[in-house]
Amino acid sequence: MSDIVRSQCRLPRELNDWLANRAKLESRSKNAQLIVELRERRAAVEGRCLDFALDDSVDARN
């Protein structure tokens, strides 16, 4: 069984155009570029959540 899930999504035209341009600049397919962008975003979000959890100066009750 594969770890790849086939998916289909609808994108606003401006995001599709941006993704296609980024893919062309990076010599990737749009699908490969979408994976890169999503992984980078996930890392940024998880990093921020981890940073917040480790910051003792932040009062989580506020």
VENDA-V398113 format. One record per helix or strand of 3 or more residues. SS is the DSSP state (H for helix, E for strand). FROM is the first residue (numbers start at 1). TO is the last residue. If there is no record, write none. Layout:
SS:FROM:TO
SS:FROM:TO
This chain:
H:13:25
H:30:54
